[in-house]
Amino acid sequence: MWKLLEYLREDVQAVLERDPAARGPLDAILFSPGMHALWMHRLNHRLWKANFRLLARFLAHLTRMFTGVEIHPGARIGRRVVIDHGMGVVIGETAEVGDDVMMYHGVTLGGTGFTREKRHPTIGKGVLLGAHAVVLGPIEVGDGARVGAGAVVTKSVPPGATVVGNPARIIERAPEVVEA
């Protein structure tokens, strides 16, 4: 129970830190559909893992109707993820999203096949996904990467890189770390 309250507090704090429209904790709690979708996803994911899959899918469907955010109950989502505005976000079954990710409206983390194996992207920690970015297939977006609005990403992105365009191309790389 205490861990759940800690996670809820973290989510509210993350929204307050990254969404200038949120004026306070109550504002974030009442008017953040992305956060509502993530809270419901936590329940749905637990149901999914406990093999209550039909119930998990049904609740995910209701969540999509109320928030405009579609997260498959099988997806793995980290802590302090912020989905700003939320409408149109789609996160597929085998997608993995790291901690401290910032995701804007219209983002798709989609699959590229019909197999039951890993077919959705893995998003690293601290990644920014711009509005309407599309990340497809079992690729990785490295920690701290930035995906520009409207980018279509079909190849892995190195940590710290910035990608834009369709197809996405790297426009900035993280500085090389020189070890002494």
C-alpha positions as CSV (number, residue, x, y, z in Angstrom):
1,M,0.0,0.0,0.0
2,W,2.8,2.5,0.9
3,K,4.6,1.7,-2.3
4,L,1.5,2.5,-4.3
5,L,1.2,5.8,-2.6
6,E,4.8,6.5,-3.3
7,Y,4.3,5.8,-7.0
8,L,1.2,8.0,-7.1
9,R,3.2,10.9,-5.4
10,E,6.0,10.4,-7.9
11,D,3.6,10.6,-10.8
12,V,2.0,13.8,-9.6
13,Q,5.4,15.3,-8.9
14,A,6.6,14.3,-12.4
15,V,3.6,16.0,-14.0
16,L,4.2,19.2,-11.9
17,E,7.8,19.3,-13.0
18,R,7.3,18.7,-16.7
19,D,3.9,20.2,-17.5
20,P,3.7,24.0,-17.0
21,A,-0.1,23.9,-17.4
22,A,-0.4,21.9,-14.1
23,R,-0.8,24.5,-11.4
24,G,-0.7,22.2,-8.4
25,P,-1.1,18.7,-7.2
26,L,-4.9,18.8,-7.3
27,D,-4.8,20.2,-10.8
28,A,-2.5,17.4,-11.9
29,I,-4.7,14.7,-10.3
30,L,-7.9,16.0,-11.8
31,F,-6.8,17.0,-15.3
32,S,-4.0,14.8,-16.5
33,P,-5.5,12.1,-18.7
34,G,-2.0,10.7,-19.4
35,M,-1.5,10.1,-15.7
36,H,-5.0,8.6,-15.4
37,A,-4.1,6.2,-18.2
38,L,-0.8,5.2,-16.6
39,W,-2.5,4.6,-13.2
40,M,-5.1,2.3,-14.9
41,H,-2.3,0.6,-16.8
42,R,-0.6,-0.4,-13.6
43,L,-3.8,-2.2,-12.5
44,N,-4.3,-3.7,-15.9
45,H,-0.7,-4.9,-16.2
46,R,-1.0,-6.7,-12.8
47,L,-4.2,-8.3,-14.0
48,W,-2.5,-9.3,-17.2
49,K,0.4,-10.9,-15.4
50,A,-2.0,-12.7,-13.0
51,N,-3.6,-14.2,-16.1
52,F,-6.9,-12.2,-15.9
53,R,-6.3,-11.2,-19.5
54,L,-9.9,-10.6,-20.6
55,L,-10.6,-8.3,-17.7
56,A,-7.3,-6.5,-18.2
57,R,-8.1,-5.9,-21.9
58,F,-11.7,-4.8,-21.0
59,L,-10.4,-2.3,-18.5
60,A,-7.7,-1.1,-21.0
61,H,-10.5,-0.6,-23.5
62,L,-12.5,1.5,-21.0
63,T,-9.4,3.5,-20.2
64,R,-8.9,4.3,-23.8
65,M,-12.5,5.5,-24.2
66,F,-12.1,7.9,-21.2
67,T,-8.5,9.1,-21.7
68,G,-7.8,8.7,-25.4
69,V,-4.6,6.8,-24.5
70,E,-4.3,3.1,-25.5
71,I,-1.8,1.1,-23.5
72,H,-1.9,-2.7,-24.0
73,P,-2.0,-4.4,-20.6
74,G,1.1,-6.4,-21.5
75,A,3.3,-3.4,-22.1
76,R,5.9,-2.6,-19.4
77,I,6.0,1.0,-18.3
78,G,8.6,2.5,-15.9
79,R,8.2,5.1,-13.2
80,R,7.7,8.8,-13.4
81,V,6.6,8.6,-17.1
82,V,4.6,11.6,-18.2
83,I,2.2,11.5,-21.1
84,D,1.4,15.1,-21.9
85,H,-2.2,15.7,-23.3
86,G,-2.3,12.0,-24.1
87,M,-4.9,11.9,-26.9
88,G,-3.9,9.4,-29.6
89,V,-1.0,7.7,-27.7
90,V,-0.8,4.0,-28.6
91,I,1.6,1.6,-26.7
92,G,1.7,-1.9,-28.0
93,E,1.8,-5.2,-26.1
94,T,5.5,-5.9,-26.1
95,A,6.7,-2.3,-25.7
96,E,8.9,-1.4,-22.8
97,V,9.2,2.2,-21.6
98,G,11.9,3.2,-19.1
99,D,11.8,5.6,-16.2
100,D,11.4,9.3,-16.6
101,V,10.2,9.3,-20.2
102,M,8.3,12.3,-21.5
103,M,5.8,11.4,-24.2
104,Y,3.6,13.9,-26.1
105,H,0.2,13.4,-27.7
106,G,-0.1,11.1,-30.7
107,V,3.0,9.0,-30.0
108,T,2.8,5.4,-31.3
109,L,5.0,2.6,-30.0
110,G,4.0,0.1,-32.6
111,G,4.8,-3.4,-33.9
112,T,5.9,-4.5,-37.3
113,G,4.8,-8.1,-37.3
114,F,2.1,-10.6,-36.4
115,T,4.3,-13.0,-34.3
116,R,3.8,-13.4,-30.6
117,E,7.4,-12.5,-29.8
118,K,8.9,-9.1,-29.1
119,R,7.6,-6.8,-31.9
120,H,7.4,-3.4,-30.2
121,P,10.1,-0.9,-29.3
122,T,12.1,-0.6,-26.0
123,I,12.4,3.0,-24.9
124,G,15.3,3.9,-22.6
125,K,15.4,6.1,-19.5
126,G,14.9,9.8,-19.8
127,V,13.8,9.7,-23.4
128,L,11.7,12.5,-24.9
129,L,9.2,11.4,-27.6
130,G,7.8,14.4,-29.5
131,A,4.2,14.8,-30.6
132,H,3.1,12.2,-33.2
133,A,6.4,10.4,-33.2
134,V,6.1,6.9,-34.5
135,V,8.5,4.2,-33.2
136,L,8.1,0.9,-34.9
137,G,9.4,-2.6,-34.4
138,P,11.6,-4.4,-31.9
139,I,14.2,-1.6,-31.8
140,E,15.8,0.4,-29.0
141,V,15.7,4.1,-28.3
142,G,18.7,4.6,-26.0
143,D,18.7,6.4,-22.7
144,G,18.4,10.2,-23.0
145,A,17.6,10.2,-26.7
146,R,15.2,12.7,-28.2
147,V,12.7,11.8,-31.0
148,G,11.4,14.8,-32.8
149,A,7.7,15.5,-33.5
150,G,6.4,13.6,-36.4
151,A,9.5,11.4,-36.7
152,V,9.1,7.8,-38.0
153,V,11.8,5.7,-36.3
154,T,12.4,2.2,-37.7
155,K,16.0,1.7,-36.6
156,S,17.6,1.8,-33.2
157,V,18.6,5.2,-31.8
158,P,21.9,5.5,-29.8
159,P,21.8,6.9,-26.3
160,G,21.7,10.7,-26.2
161,A,21.0,11.1,-29.9
162,T,18.4,13.3,-31.4
163,V,16.4,12.0,-34.4
164,V,14.0,13.8,-36.7
165,G,12.2,13.2,-40.0
166,N,10.6,10.4,-42.0
167,P,12.5,8.2,-42.1
168,A,14.2,9.4,-38.9
169,R,17.8,10.4,-39.1
170,I,20.3,11.4,-36.4
171,I,20.9,15.2,-36.3
172,E,22.8,15.2,-33.1
173,R,24.8,12.6,-31.2
174,A,25.7,12.5,-27.5
175,P,29.2,13.7,-26.9
176,E,31.8,10.9,-26.7
177,V,32.9,10.0,-23.2
178,V,36.6,9.8,-22.9
179,E,37.8,7.6,-20.1
180,A,41.1,8.4,-18.4
